[in-house]
Amino acid sequence: MSPFQEDEFWMLEALKLADKASYNTAPNPSVGCIIVKNGECIGMGATRAVGGFHAEVCALIDSEKRNQNVTGSTFYVTLEPCSHYGRTPPCVDQIIKAAPARVVVSMIDPNPLVSGSGIKRLRSSGIEVLIGVCHKEALLLNIGFINRMLYSTPWVRLKSASSIDGRTALYNHKSKWITCEESRKDVHHWRARSSIILTGIGTILHDNPLLNVRYVDTSRQPYRAVIDDKFVISEDANIIDGSKVFIFTSIVDKEKEYRLAEKNVDVVLLPDEKVAGRVDLSLVMRWLSDKCFNEVHVEAGAGLNGRLLSGHCVDELVIYIAPIFLGDAFPIAKLQNISNLEDALRFSIFDNATIGSDLRIRIHKNSKWDYLFKKTSRII
C-alpha cells in the first residue's frame, strides 16, 4: 500500500466513525479521528453530543485505555482541529501535547474562530500536516455546518417521493404508498441527521404526520417546524406531542400562542412585507441559522416546495422515484410557468442509488458546491 493509499484508507475509517455520530452532534460538526502508529490503529473516537469531548480527545482517551504511546504517530482527522475555547478546550493543544509526527486533515474548518489557525499551530509546533484527503466525503458529511459558517443559512435538503412522471399524490391527496418500504425507511436516515424537519400546513391538514425518526437508532430526535401562514394549525395535531415544535406564521393570535406554549410549541412571527399574509421563507432560513440549525430536512407538499424552490432556498433534493405512473395529479412542486428553458431551475445529479424497487437521486447546485469545496480546501 502506497503512502497515499494508506492515508486514504485510514481517513475513510475516520469518516465512518464520524458518520455513525452524525445523528447526535448538532449544532457541532460530526468529526472522526483515528490515531495510527506502525500501520496499526492505536486509538479512535468521534464527536460526542454537545458539551462532550471532541473526536481527537476521544481518540486520545481510547489510546490511553489501550496503553498505547501516541508519540510519533499519525492523527487522521476529518475536520481541522479546533483552536479556540468553546464548550470544551482547544483540541489542537491536546494533539500538540501528544507529539505526533503527522496530522492528516480532510478539510479546513470555515468557522472564523478556527479557519486555518489550528493547522498553523500544529505546523509551528513541528508537526507535519497534510490537508485534503477524502475532502469530498468530509464536506458531504458536514455540509450543513459548513454552509451555515459560510452563508449564514442552513443547508436545506428537500425530500420528495414521486412516480416516474413526477407526481407525489393523487388529487384526493392519497399518497400511501407511492414508494417502497425500503425507501420509506431510508428517509429516516435523512431525518435523523438533520437539525430540524420542516413541513407546510397543507401536509399537516391532509396527512397529520408525526415527522419523527423511527427506523434508525438515535438518541436525538430533530426539532420539527411548520410553515403556517394563517396560523390555522390544530392544537391537537399529531406533530404537537410535547417535544419542541416551531410554528412560523404571519398572523398574531396571542391566546392560541399561549395555549401552544404550554405544549412546548414556539410561535415565530415572520410576515412577508412584499406578500401580505405569507411567511418570508428567506427570513425563516436566517432565523434557523441564527439558532444554529445546520441541516433542514423538508417534507412538504407541492405548494411549500414550490415556494422554497422559487425563493432559491433549496440546496439539495433527495428524490425517491417509484417505477409507476400516476397521470394528472399533484407535482413535486408548484412553479410558475416559463417560456424559455434558460429560466429553468437547474441542478446537477451527484449521487444515485437503487433503494428496494425505487431509484433515489440526489441533486444540488454546482455553483454552491464548488464554492464550499474551494473555501474548505484552500492552501495554508
Summary of the structure (lengths in Angstrom):
residues: 380
radius of gyration: 22.5
end to end distance: 27.4
largest distance: 69.0
contacts: 1262
relative contact order: 0.13
helix: 32%
strand: 23%
